[in-house]
Amino acid sequence: MKFLLKYGLLTLALLAGLTACEVERLPETSIADETFWRTETDLRSATNYLYTFLPGFGNIDGVTYSIEDVWSDDAYGKSSNGVSDGSRLPSATAADYNSPYRLIRAANNILEKAPRALATTLPAVIDRYSAEARFFRAWAYFALVQKYGDVPLILNTLTDASPELQNAPSPRASVLDQVYQDLDFAASKLPTPTALGTADYGRVSNVAALAVKARVALFEGTRSKFHQYGDATKHLTIAVAAAKAVMDSKEHDLYTGSYFNLFQMAGEGRANRENVLVRQYGVSTADRVLTHSYFRTYIENGALNPTKALADTYLMKDGLPITKSPLYTAPASISAVFTGRDSRMSDTFEKAGDLWTGTTPFVLPNLGLTPTGFAFRKYQNVDDWISQASLIDRTILRYAEVLLIYAEATYELNNTISDADLDLTVNRLRARGGVAKLSNAFVAANSLVMRDELRRERRVELAQEGFRYWDLIRWKTAEIELPKAVLGNYFFKSEFGTSTAVKTTADNYLLLQDTSLRKFDPNKDYLWPFPINELALNQNLKQNKGW
């Protein structure tokens, strides 16, 4: 059931009126408090508004989602990206900063007003919707800390006269402690996925709160470890415990269908237990309340194209990289690139014979539209292309990520990982890619590095899902990877043709952006710049170093 589309759309429009400028000022006349906040229905409608901030496809509250991978070395658009190549400058305004604070304000408003419903509503019900609000507040603060580091921590609604508008940023450690507190409350008060059932599928569960906590803790634990600040052990311990709690709950598991169908209508709903958190679209082709055009807008038109760096990451079936495997031979054609590889590559990259637009099978990449010579495949759907509207939900967090978090956090906490834990986590993912198991003996016998293999598994499993840039940031490898030239597929001239002018390297790979045009300054680029207008509004907010 598309709960968000079934319940409270009128109220969502009302609550959308809460949008205000800068930080968290609450317009006094935005909502009739005397006639609202009285019933469970009011609380449910109010929290429905929070779900509109979840990452989706395209523009959500001014933030453009679904093309995050062009910030990294995994993808390239039709032109260079300022985050990826280090050419961006601070902007006057930024939805990446203001949108999370709008979400925080809405969550704080619910937390302050929800107790008014006690006259007609059980305390447990108020706790449930307060838990949803605290989940989303935590979500927003983590998004801010990821980008900006220390940020103002606001835990109440403000007016234009509130002195808190001039608050100095709180240390990231303090903000993340609040994130953990909010997620712990959410995990203790929210229903289980089983209790939510089909009717409330899409609402956040107690397990979703634990999974997000594991994501936050892995990010901060590894960032602390490799950037050498804070308490890495604390965060990594939290990551392991939270991920293990999700695993032990037995509420989620890997999808039993194909990897490709994870990102199709076949993979939607409660029947797919891999989905932990999704952004919902729908309701049906006859009732298009909320749709997107991710494939037509971003994939078909070349806003997001896989790179050689990503393609080379996929293993051969024997579990070895292409630089080591005896199964690998240099491909003589475009289709041969996929021969003998992890099957998730074929499910993530378009290849000859896959349906593309309408009933047209994919034959060769059009270098005018897909300049890397590769094209992404996740969420590609012919019916959606024909109807020009897709109802496929965006997967935000799935059980595979939880397994990867557990494996990586375990390794980084102990500098080792047992074969039993590998079998519990990454080997389950490799199995659905048809790839040989990973073990300590296999790593030693083939002169591999366990950390590199765990990171490789994360990269290929979560490709095209917006993780790679943030992984480079937390591992402190962005300064190594992002200045490299952006390359595409080998230029098979007889197949690609000459209708589109291209640049190639000396060894004939498509060259999208030379290393001379790329940079990453480790003294400033690991944090984002605050919007200039925010610095003028709050004199205690100082620009991040180097910006």
QUIWO-V952755 format. One record per residue. RES is the residue in three letters. SS is DSSP state (H for helix, E for strand, C for the rest). Layout:
RES SS
RES SS
This chain:
MET C
LYS C
PHE H
LEU H
LEU H
LYS H
TYR C
GLY C
LEU H
LEU H
THR H
LEU H
ALA H
LEU H
LEU H
ALA H
GLY C
LEU C
THR C
ALA C
CYS C
GLU C
VAL C
GLU C
ARG E
LEU C
PRO C
GLU C
THR C
SER C
ILE C
ALA C
ASP C
GLU C
THR C
PHE C
TRP C
ARG C
THR C
GLU H
THR H
ASP H
LEU H
ARG H
SER H
ALA H
THR H
ASN H
TYR H
LEU H
TYR H
THR C
PHE C
LEU C
PRO C
GLY C
PHE C
GLY E
ASN E
ILE E
ASP C
GLY C
VAL E
THR E
TYR E
SER C
ILE C
GLU H
ASP H
VAL H
TRP H
SER C
ASP C
ASP C
ALA E
TYR E
GLY C
LYS C
SER C
SER C
ASN C
GLY H
VAL H
SER H
ASP H
GLY C
SER C
ARG C
LEU C
PRO C
SER C
ALA C
THR C
ALA C
ALA H
ASP H
TYR H
ASN H
SER H
PRO H
TYR H
ARG H
LEU H
ILE H
ARG H
ALA H
ALA H
ASN H
ASN H
ILE H
LEU H
GLU H
LYS H
ALA H
PRO H
ARG H
ALA H
LEU H
ALA H
THR C
THR C
LEU C
PRO H
ALA H
VAL H
ILE H
ASP H
ARG H
TYR H
SER H
ALA H
GLU H
ALA H
ARG H
PHE H
PHE H
ARG H
ALA H
TRP H
ALA H
TYR H
PHE H
ALA H
LEU H
VAL H
GLN H
LYS H
TYR H
GLY C
ASP C
VAL E
PRO C
LEU C
ILE C
LEU C
ASN C
THR C
LEU E
THR C
ASP C
ALA C
SER C
PRO H
GLU H
LEU H
GLN H
ASN C
ALA C
PRO C
SER E
PRO C
ARG H
ALA H
SER H
VAL H
LEU H
ASP H
GLN H
VAL H
TYR H
GLN H
ASP H
LEU H
ASP H
PHE H
ALA H
ALA H
SER H
LYS H
LEU C
PRO C
THR C
PRO H
THR H
ALA H
LEU H
GLY C
THR C
ALA C
ASP C
TYR C
GLY C
ARG C
VAL C
SER C
ASN H
VAL H
ALA H
ALA H
LEU H
ALA H
VAL H
LYS H
ALA H
ARG H
VAL H
ALA H
LEU H
PHE H
GLU H
GLY H
THR H
ARG H
SER H
LYS H
PHE H
HIS H
GLN C
TYR C
GLY C
ASP C
ALA H
THR H
LYS H
HIS H
LEU H
THR H
ILE H
ALA H
VAL H
ALA H
ALA H
ALA H
LYS H
ALA H
VAL H
MET H
ASP H
SER H
LYS C
GLU C
HIS C
ASP C
LEU C
TYR C
THR C
GLY C
SER C
TYR C
PHE H
ASN H
LEU H
PHE H
GLN C
MET H
ALA H
GLY H
GLU C
GLY C
ARG C
ALA C
ASN C
ARG C
GLU C
ASN E
VAL E
LEU E
VAL E
ARG E
GLN C
TYR C
GLY E
VAL E
SER E
THR C
ALA C
ASP E
ARG E
VAL E
LEU E
THR C
HIS E
SER C
TYR H
PHE H
ARG H
THR H
TYR H
ILE H
GLU H
ASN C
GLY C
ALA C
LEU C
ASN E
PRO E
THR C
LYS H
ALA H
LEU H
ALA H
ASP H
THR H
TYR C
LEU C
MET E
LYS C
ASP C
GLY C
LEU C
PRO C
ILE C
THR C
LYS C
SER C
PRO C
LEU C
TYR C
THR C
ALA C
PRO C
ALA C
SER C
ILE C
SER H
ALA H
VAL H
PHE H
THR C
GLY C
ARG E
ASP C
SER H
ARG H
MET H
SER H
ASP H
THR H
PHE E
GLU C
LYS C
ALA C
GLY C
ASP C
LEU E
TRP E
THR E
GLY C
THR C
THR E
PRO E
PHE C
VAL C
LEU C
PRO C
ASN C
LEU C
GLY C
LEU C
THR C
PRO C
THR C
GLY C
PHE C
ALA C
PHE E
ARG C
LYS C
TYR C
GLN C
ASN C
VAL H
ASP H
ASP H
TRP H
ILE H
SER H
GLN C
ALA C
SER E
LEU C
ILE C
ASP C
ARG E
THR E
ILE E
LEU E
ARG E
TYR H
ALA H
GLU H
VAL H
LEU H
LEU H
ILE H
TYR H
ALA H
GLU H
ALA H
THR H
TYR H
GLU H
LEU H
ASN H
ASN C
THR C
ILE C
SER C
ASP H
ALA H
ASP H
LEU H
ASP H
LEU H
THR C
VAL H
ASN H
ARG H
LEU H
ARG H
ALA H
ARG H
GLY C
GLY C
VAL C
ALA C
LYS C
LEU C
SER C
ASN H
ALA H
PHE H
VAL H
ALA H
ALA H
ASN C
SER C
LEU C
VAL C
MET H
ARG H
ASP H
GLU H
LEU H
ARG H
ARG H
GLU H
ARG H
ARG H
VAL H
GLU H
LEU C
ALA C
GLN C
GLU C
GLY C
PHE C
ARG H
TYR H
TRP H
ASP H
LEU H
ILE H
ARG H
TRP H
LYS C
THR C
ALA H
GLU H
ILE H
GLU H
LEU C
PRO C
LYS C
ALA C
VAL E
LEU E
GLY E
ASN E
TYR E
PHE C
PHE C
LYS H
SER H
GLU H
PHE H
GLY C
THR C
SER C
THR C
ALA C
VAL C
LYS C
THR E
THR C
ALA C
ASP C
ASN C
TYR E
LEU E
LEU E
LEU E
GLN E
ASP C
THR H
SER H
LEU H
ARG C
LYS C
PHE C
ASP C
PRO C
ASN C
LYS C
ASP C
TYR C
LEU C
TRP C
PRO C
PHE C
PRO C
ILE H
ASN H
GLU H
LEU H
ALA H
LEU H
ASN C
GLN C
ASN C
LEU C
LYS C
GLN C
ASN C
LYS C
GLY C
TRP C
